[in-house]
Amino acid sequence: MEFKKWLEKRVPPLSALARNMVWTFDPRGRRSRVKLRAMKDIHSGERCVLIGNGPSLQNTDLSLLYDEVTFSLNRGYLFYDRIGKPCTYHVTVNGLVVEQFHTELDKLDNTRFITWGQRHPLSRDTDTIFIGGPMLDLSPRFCVDPTRDLWTGATVTYVALQIAYFLGFSQVILIGVDHNFTTPGEANREVVSGGADPNHFHPDYFGKGVRWQLPDLETSEIAYQLARQAYEADGREILDATVGGKLTVFPKVDYVQVLEQPYLSNSSGR
């Protein structure tokens, strides 16, 4: 019995070994790793805008983002017409989103990051960059190399922050990260929408009949704290320009004013 416990601590489970083998040898895994490594720090010293999907986007002028480097998340492509073009990058980690909307994700004309475990519904011919490999959601941490592992922190926003860090951005501006949901229920519980979506910027985001998971705001706050610590330790910053958002982890700034100012990195290392 003691030997068994000793062995379990030192030898990964067979399932983990199998996942690692697939990530290592699958052509999509190899292609994703090559692309990711070529992208490391390509935005060093730059700023980006990470766009959440909260109802506050209804009161946010997205046309101001036309010349910015931007991230959209999950079904954020539904606001592309308000910017006037697709976001620079798109990130999806939620399995229910990929399962129900993979056809729409396949058609996006931008650089897409999707977690490796959600690859199966997507076209094998897609240019999607898969992230996280076999090591996803093991323990709370800020991951600096998405070719190896990722902690999702219960929110796609946190995954996007890790990717933005890997790409070298010195400043990330958050908008639409309301951190507030009207639908009650246990965190992470799967539910089926009964009508128009009150929790996101578009009534059809998770419209009638769509399956989705209730948010885990407590875990998300732990993740956001880790992101702030990692950015600030490296001389970078995350600013929250969400209109009326409930998140209190990051410094608050005015959306219009912060975009009016040309960004100059204050980091000596970037």
Contacts in CASP RR format, 6 or more apart in sequence:
PFRMAT RR
TARGET T0000
AUTHOR 0000-0000-0000
METHOD contacts of the structure
MODEL  1
MEFKKWLEKRVPPLSALARNMVWTFDPRGRRSRVKLRAMKDIHSGERCVL
IGNGPSLQNTDLSLLYDEVTFSLNRGYLFYDRIGKPCTYHVTVNGLVVEQ
FHTELDKLDNTRFITWGQRHPLSRDTDTIFIGGPMLDLSPRFCVDPTRDL
WTGATVTYVALQIAYFLGFSQVILIGVDHNFTTPGEANREVVSGGADPNH
FHPDYFGKGVRWQLPDLETSEIAYQLARQAYEADGREILDATVGGKLTVF
PKVDYVQVLEQPYLSNSSGR
12 20 0 8 1.000
16 134 0 8 1.000
19 133 0 8 1.000
19 134 0 8 1.000
20 134 0 8 1.000
20 135 0 8 1.000
22 134 0 8 1.000
23 29 0 8 1.000
23 116 0 8 1.000
23 133 0 8 1.000
23 134 0 8 1.000
24 30 0 8 1.000
28 119 0 8 1.000
28 124 0 8 1.000
28 130 0 8 1.000
29 116 0 8 1.000
29 130 0 8 1.000
29 133 0 8 1.000
32 116 0 8 1.000
32 128 0 8 1.000
32 129 0 8 1.000
32 130 0 8 1.000
32 131 0 8 1.000
32 147 0 8 1.000
33 147 0 8 1.000
35 129 0 8 1.000
36 129 0 8 1.000
36 131 0 8 1.000
36 146 0 8 1.000
36 147 0 8 1.000
36 166 0 8 1.000
37 147 0 8 1.000
39 166 0 8 1.000
39 167 0 8 1.000
40 166 0 8 1.000
40 167 0 8 1.000
40 168 0 8 1.000
41 166 0 8 1.000
41 167 0 8 1.000
41 168 0 8 1.000
42 167 0 8 1.000
42 168 0 8 1.000
43 69 0 8 1.000
43 164 0 8 1.000
43 167 0 8 1.000
43 168 0 8 1.000
43 169 0 8 1.000
44 168 0 8 1.000
44 170 0 8 1.000
44 270 0 8 1.000
45 168 0 8 1.000
45 169 0 8 1.000
45 170 0 8 1.000
45 171 0 8 1.000
45 265 0 8 1.000
45 267 0 8 1.000
45 270 0 8 1.000
46 69 0 8 1.000
46 168 0 8 1.000
46 169 0 8 1.000
46 170 0 8 1.000
46 171 0 8 1.000
46 263 0 8 1.000
46 265 0 8 1.000
47 68 0 8 1.000
47 69 0 8 1.000
47 169 0 8 1.000
47 170 0 8 1.000
47 171 0 8 1.000
47 172 0 8 1.000
47 173 0 8 1.000
47 263 0 8 1.000
48 68 0 8 1.000
48 69 0 8 1.000
48 70 0 8 1.000
48 71 0 8 1.000
48 88 0 8 1.000
48 164 0 8 1.000
48 169 0 8 1.000
48 171 0 8 1.000
48 172 0 8 1.000
48 173 0 8 1.000
49 65 0 8 1.000
49 68 0 8 1.000
49 69 0 8 1.000
49 70 0 8 1.000
49 71 0 8 1.000
49 172 0 8 1.000
49 173 0 8 1.000
49 174 0 8 1.000
49 175 0 8 1.000
49 259 0 8 1.000
50 70 0 8 1.000
50 71 0 8 1.000
50 73 0 8 1.000
50 157 0 8 1.000
50 160 0 8 1.000
50 161 0 8 1.000
50 164 0 8 1.000
50 172 0 8 1.000
50 173 0 8 1.000
50 174 0 8 1.000
50 175 0 8 1.000
50 177 0 8 1.000
51 57 0 8 1.000
51 62 0 8 1.000
51 65 0 8 1.000
51 70 0 8 1.000
51 71 0 8 1.000
51 72 0 8 1.000
51 73 0 8 1.000
51 76 0 8 1.000
51 79 0 8 1.000
51 87 0 8 1.000
51 175 0 8 1.000
51 176 0 8 1.000
52 72 0 8 1.000
52 73 0 8 1.000
52 76 0 8 1.000
52 157 0 8 1.000
52 174 0 8 1.000
52 175 0 8 1.000
52 176 0 8 1.000
52 177 0 8 1.000
53 73 0 8 1.000
53 74 0 8 1.000
53 75 0 8 1.000
53 76 0 8 1.000
53 176 0 8 1.000
53 200 0 8 1.000
53 201 0 8 1.000
53 205 0 8 1.000
54 176 0 8 1.000
54 177 0 8 1.000
54 178 0 8 1.000
54 199 0 8 1.000
54 200 0 8 1.000
54 201 0 8 1.000
55 178 0 8 1.000
55 198 0 8 1.000
55 199 0 8 1.000
55 200 0 8 1.000
55 201 0 8 1.000
56 175 0 8 1.000
56 176 0 8 1.000
56 178 0 8 1.000
56 201 0 8 1.000
56 242 0 8 1.000
56 243 0 8 1.000
56 244 0 8 1.000
56 245 0 8 1.000
57 79 0 8 1.000
57 175 0 8 1.000
57 176 0 8 1.000
57 201 0 8 1.000
58 201 0 8 1.000
59 243 0 8 1.000
60 175 0 8 1.000
60 176 0 8 1.000
60 243 0 8 1.000
60 255 0 8 1.000
61 256 0 8 1.000
62 79 0 8 1.000
62 82 0 8 1.000
62 83 0 8 1.000
63 82 0 8 1.000
63 83 0 8 1.000
63 84 0 8 1.000
64 255 0 8 1.000
64 256 0 8 1.000
64 259 0 8 1.000
65 83 0 8 1.000
65 259 0 8 1.000
66 83 0 8 1.000
66 84 0 8 1.000
66 85 0 8 1.000
68 259 0 8 1.000
69 88 0 8 1.000
69 89 0 8 1.000
69 169 0 8 1.000
70 83 0 8 1.000
70 87 0 8 1.000
70 88 0 8 1.000
70 89 0 8 1.000
71 87 0 8 1.000
71 88 0 8 1.000
71 89 0 8 1.000
71 90 0 8 1.000
71 91 0 8 1.000
71 160 0 8 1.000
71 163 0 8 1.000
71 164 0 8 1.000
72 79 0 8 1.000
72 80 0 8 1.000
72 86 0 8 1.000
72 87 0 8 1.000
72 89 0 8 1.000
72 90 0 8 1.000
72 91 0 8 1.000
73 90 0 8 1.000
73 91 0 8 1.000
73 92 0 8 1.000
73 156 0 8 1.000
73 157 0 8 1.000
73 160 0 8 1.000
74 91 0 8 1.000
74 92 0 8 1.000
74 93 0 8 1.000
74 94 0 8 1.000
74 97 0 8 1.000
74 156 0 8 1.000
75 97 0 8 1.000
75 101 0 8 1.000
75 104 0 8 1.000
75 200 0 8 1.000
75 202 0 8 1.000
75 205 0 8 1.000
75 206 0 8 1.000
76 87 0 8 1.000
76 90 0 8 1.000
76 201 0 8 1.000
76 205 0 8 1.000
77 86 0 8 1.000
77 87 0 8 1.000
77 90 0 8 1.000
77 104 0 8 1.000
77 108 0 8 1.000
78 201 0 8 1.000
78 202 0 8 1.000
78 204 0 8 1.000
78 205 0 8 1.000
79 201 0 8 1.000
79 202 0 8 1.000
80 86 0 8 1.000
80 87 0 8 1.000
86 108 0 8 1.000
86 109 0 8 1.000
86 110 0 8 1.000
87 110 0 8 1.000
88 110 0 8 1.000
88 111 0 8 1.000
89 110 0 8 1.000
89 111 0 8 1.000
89 112 0 8 1.000
89 113 0 8 1.000
89 160 0 8 1.000
89 163 0 8 1.000
90 105 0 8 1.000
90 108 0 8 1.000
90 110 0 8 1.000
90 111 0 8 1.000
90 112 0 8 1.000
90 113 0 8 1.000
91 112 0 8 1.000
91 113 0 8 1.000
91 114 0 8 1.000
91 156 0 8 1.000
91 159 0 8 1.000
91 160 0 8 1.000
91 163 0 8 1.000
92 98 0 8 1.000
92 105 0 8 1.000
92 112 0 8 1.000
92 113 0 8 1.000
92 114 0 8 1.000
92 115 0 8 1.000
92 118 0 8 1.000
92 156 0 8 1.000
93 114 0 8 1.000
93 115 0 8 1.000
93 118 0 8 1.000
93 152 0 8 1.000
93 156 0 8 1.000
93 159 0 8 1.000
94 118 0 8 1.000
94 156 0 8 1.000
94 212 0 8 1.000
94 213 0 8 1.000
95 118 0 8 1.000
96 190 0 8 1.000
96 211 0 8 1.000
96 212 0 8 1.000
96 213 0 8 1.000
97 105 0 8 1.000
97 212 0 8 1.000
98 105 0 8 1.000
98 114 0 8 1.000
98 118 0 8 1.000
98 121 0 8 1.000
98 122 0 8 1.000
99 118 0 8 1.000
99 121 0 8 1.000
100 210 0 8 1.000
100 211 0 8 1.000
102 121 0 8 1.000
102 122 0 8 1.000
102 123 0 8 1.000
105 112 0 8 1.000
105 114 0 8 1.000
105 122 0 8 1.000
105 128 0 8 1.000
106 122 0 8 1.000
106 123 0 8 1.000
106 126 0 8 1.000
111 127 0 8 1.000
111 129 0 8 1.000
112 126 0 8 1.000
112 127 0 8 1.000
112 128 0 8 1.000
112 129 0 8 1.000
113 128 0 8 1.000
113 129 0 8 1.000
113 130 0 8 1.000
113 131 0 8 1.000
113 146 0 8 1.000
113 159 0 8 1.000
113 160 0 8 1.000
113 163 0 8 1.000
114 122 0 8 1.000
114 128 0 8 1.000
114 129 0 8 1.000
114 130 0 8 1.000
114 131 0 8 1.000
115 130 0 8 1.000
115 131 0 8 1.000
115 132 0 8 1.000
115 133 0 8 1.000
115 136 0 8 1.000
115 150 0 8 1.000
115 152 0 8 1.000
115 159 0 8 1.000
116 130 0 8 1.000
116 131 0 8 1.000
116 132 0 8 1.000
116 133 0 8 1.000
116 134 0 8 1.000
116 136 0 8 1.000
117 130 0 8 1.000
117 133 0 8 1.000
117 136 0 8 1.000
119 128 0 8 1.000
119 130 0 8 1.000
122 128 0 8 1.000
131 146 0 8 1.000
131 147 0 8 1.000
131 150 0 8 1.000
131 159 0 8 1.000
131 163 0 8 1.000
132 143 0 8 1.000
132 146 0 8 1.000
132 147 0 8 1.000
132 148 0 8 1.000
132 149 0 8 1.000
132 150 0 8 1.000
133 147 0 8 1.000
133 148 0 8 1.000
133 149 0 8 1.000
133 150 0 8 1.000
135 148 0 8 1.000
135 149 0 8 1.000
135 150 0 8 1.000
136 149 0 8 1.000
136 150 0 8 1.000
136 151 0 8 1.000
136 152 0 8 1.000
137 150 0 8 1.000
137 151 0 8 1.000
137 152 0 8 1.000
137 153 0 8 1.000
138 149 0 8 1.000
138 151 0 8 1.000
139 151 0 8 1.000
140 151 0 8 1.000
140 153 0 8 1.000
140 222 0 8 1.000
140 223 0 8 1.000
140 226 0 8 1.000
141 151 0 8 1.000
141 226 0 8 1.000
142 151 0 8 1.000
142 162 0 8 1.000
142 165 0 8 1.000
142 226 0 8 1.000
142 227 0 8 1.000
142 229 0 8 1.000
142 230 0 8 1.000
143 149 0 8 1.000
143 150 0 8 1.000
143 151 0 8 1.000
143 162 0 8 1.000
144 162 0 8 1.000
144 165 0 8 1.000
144 166 0 8 1.000
144 230 0 8 1.000
145 166 0 8 1.000
146 162 0 8 1.000
146 163 0 8 1.000
146 166 0 8 1.000
150 159 0 8 1.000
150 162 0 8 1.000
151 158 0 8 1.000
151 223 0 8 1.000
152 158 0 8 1.000
152 159 0 8 1.000
152 223 0 8 1.000
153 159 0 8 1.000
153 219 0 8 1.000
153 220 0 8 1.000
153 222 0 8 1.000
153 223 0 8 1.000
154 187 0 8 1.000
154 188 0 8 1.000
154 215 0 8 1.000
154 216 0 8 1.000
154 219 0 8 1.000
154 220 0 8 1.000
154 223 0 8 1.000
155 215 0 8 1.000
155 216 0 8 1.000
155 219 0 8 1.000
155 220 0 8 1.000
155 223 0 8 1.000
157 174 0 8 1.000
157 177 0 8 1.000
157 220 0 8 1.000
157 224 0 8 1.000
158 220 0 8 1.000
158 223 0 8 1.000
158 224 0 8 1.000
158 227 0 8 1.000
161 172 0 8 1.000
161 227 0 8 1.000
161 231 0 8 1.000
161 238 0 8 1.000
162 227 0 8 1.000
164 172 0 8 1.000
165 227 0 8 1.000
165 230 0 8 1.000
165 231 0 8 1.000
165 234 0 8 1.000
165 236 0 8 1.000
168 270 0 8 1.000
169 236 0 8 1.000
170 235 0 8 1.000
170 236 0 8 1.000
170 237 0 8 1.000
170 263 0 8 1.000
170 265 0 8 1.000
170 266 0 8 1.000
170 267 0 8 1.000
170 270 0 8 1.000
171 236 0 8 1.000
171 237 0 8 1.000
171 238 0 8 1.000
171 239 0 8 1.000
171 263 0 8 1.000
171 265 0 8 1.000
172 231 0 8 1.000
172 236 0 8 1.000
172 237 0 8 1.000
172 238 0 8 1.000
172 239 0 8 1.000
173 239 0 8 1.000
173 241 0 8 1.000
173 253 0 8 1.000
173 258 0 8 1.000
173 259 0 8 1.000
174 238 0 8 1.000
174 239 0 8 1.000
174 240 0 8 1.000
174 241 0 8 1.000
174 242 0 8 1.000
174 247 0 8 1.000
174 250 0 8 1.000
175 241 0 8 1.000
175 242 0 8 1.000
175 243 0 8 1.000
175 255 0 8 1.000
176 201 0 8 1.000
176 242 0 8 1.000
176 243 0 8 1.000
176 245 0 8 1.000
177 240 0 8 1.000
177 242 0 8 1.000
177 245 0 8 1.000
177 247 0 8 1.000
178 242 0 8 1.000
178 244 0 8 1.000
178 245 0 8 1.000
178 246 0 8 1.000
178 247 0 8 1.000
179 217 0 8 1.000
179 220 0 8 1.000
179 221 0 8 1.000
179 242 0 8 1.000
179 245 0 8 1.000
179 246 0 8 1.000
179 247 0 8 1.000
180 245 0 8 1.000
180 246 0 8 1.000
181 199 0 8 1.000
181 214 0 8 1.000
181 215 0 8 1.000
181 217 0 8 1.000
182 198 0 8 1.000
182 199 0 8 1.000
183 191 0 8 1.000
183 198 0 8 1.000
183 199 0 8 1.000
183 214 0 8 1.000
185 191 0 8 1.000
185 214 0 8 1.000
186 214 0 8 1.000
187 214 0 8 1.000
187 215 0 8 1.000
187 216 0 8 1.000
187 217 0 8 1.000
187 218 0 8 1.000
187 219 0 8 1.000
188 213 0 8 1.000
188 214 0 8 1.000
188 216 0 8 1.000
189 213 0 8 1.000
189 214 0 8 1.000
190 211 0 8 1.000
190 212 0 8 1.000
190 213 0 8 1.000
191 211 0 8 1.000
191 212 0 8 1.000
191 213 0 8 1.000
191 214 0 8 1.000
192 209 0 8 1.000
192 210 0 8 1.000
192 211 0 8 1.000
193 206 0 8 1.000
193 207 0 8 1.000
193 208 0 8 1.000
193 209 0 8 1.000
193 210 0 8 1.000
193 211 0 8 1.000
193 212 0 8 1.000
194 207 0 8 1.000
194 208 0 8 1.000
194 209 0 8 1.000
195 207 0 8 1.000
195 208 0 8 1.000
195 209 0 8 1.000
196 203 0 8 1.000
196 204 0 8 1.000
196 207 0 8 1.000
196 208 0 8 1.000
197 203 0 8 1.000
197 204 0 8 1.000
197 205 0 8 1.000
197 206 0 8 1.000
197 207 0 8 1.000
197 210 0 8 1.000
199 205 0 8 1.000
199 206 0 8 1.000
200 206 0 8 1.000
206 212 0 8 1.000
221 247 0 8 1.000
221 249 0 8 1.000
224 247 0 8 1.000
224 249 0 8 1.000
224 250 0 8 1.000
225 249 0 8 1.000
227 238 0 8 1.000
228 238 0 8 1.000
228 249 0 8 1.000
228 250 0 8 1.000
231 237 0 8 1.000
231 238 0 8 1.000
234 267 0 8 1.000
235 266 0 8 1.000
235 267 0 8 1.000
235 269 0 8 1.000
235 270 0 8 1.000
236 267 0 8 1.000
236 270 0 8 1.000
237 251 0 8 1.000
238 250 0 8 1.000
239 250 0 8 1.000
239 251 0 8 1.000
239 252 0 8 1.000
239 253 0 8 1.000
239 258 0 8 1.000
240 247 0 8 1.000
240 249 0 8 1.000
240 250 0 8 1.000
240 251 0 8 1.000
240 252 0 8 1.000
240 253 0 8 1.000
241 252 0 8 1.000
241 253 0 8 1.000
241 254 0 8 1.000
241 255 0 8 1.000
241 258 0 8 1.000
241 259 0 8 1.000
242 255 0 8 1.000
243 255 0 8 1.000
END
